[in-house]
Every structure is written in structure tokens, then in C-alpha cells.
């Protein structure tokens, strides 16, 4: 998957301290791909679920999402966003490079949403049915625009959680 947002943060702490913060906040899982395919994760009290490789200083995180919980609905967690990062050491300090990516489930959902909107426009123009322009406007304002706004809101929340995690 491609990155939908990239961020770089400079931290005054050393690399080992930044990695130790990750290890305390992440519920480590062995099969990360399984959680991406099913769109639900282990139910845990920790903020993140994922993998942290201390040797390469790379990590891959997602928010916990239980199968029978409604937490994701009340906190507007509609999309599965993967946080991939790397911690670099520069002059005794750490630089954290982060990429935010959509999970497979969220990517397919948004692809269907945008493609159905596009085909709806093409069909209306092809059939010359301009009388249904209100239906088209309602569709476009309801689904693609709200979906994009919810995605931006969730990306901002996740980025703020990452900033709080590393104390930036």
C-alpha cells in the first residue's frame, strides 16, 4: 500500500529511550497480516498492536479493534490505518520517520466508494438525465465527502497519539 501521509519528527531523546517507549505501549503480535485481513485485532488495554524490531529500529502499528466492541464506532475509528515507522539516530538524538497507510479493508472500501461515485456521474451524463442532479449531489456530499472527512479526522487523531507516545 502507498503512504497517505508522511511525517518526520526530531526528538531530543536517544534512540534506546524512544524504542523503550514503543515496547511499553505496544501489544506485540506475531502475525500482523492476520489482523489486517480480518479488520479486527486482539482486545487489549494497550494503545497499539503491532511489531517492534529493536535491531532495525522499525515498527508497524495499528489501533486495537476488538471483534465485539463498539469502541471504534463511538470514537470515529472507521478506517484501519497502519503506522509504519523508523527511528534514526542523528548526533545522539532520535529522528522518527512515520508513514500512515490504509489497511486492505479500508482501501477497498474507499476504492468502491469513489469508483461508484465516478460511475454514477458517468451513467448520468451518458443517459443525459440531468433531472437527477439532486440525487447526484446528495450522493456526493453524503458518501465520498464524509468518508474523506472522517479519514482526515482519524489521521489527525492517530498522529496526535503518536506525538503523545514519543513525547514530542
Beta strands, then each sheet from edge to edge (+ up, - down):
strand 1: 3-11
strand 2: 26-28
strand 3: 48-53
strand 4: 58-63
strand 5: 81-90
strand 6: 93-102
sheet 1: 1+ 6- 5+ 4- 3+ 2+
end
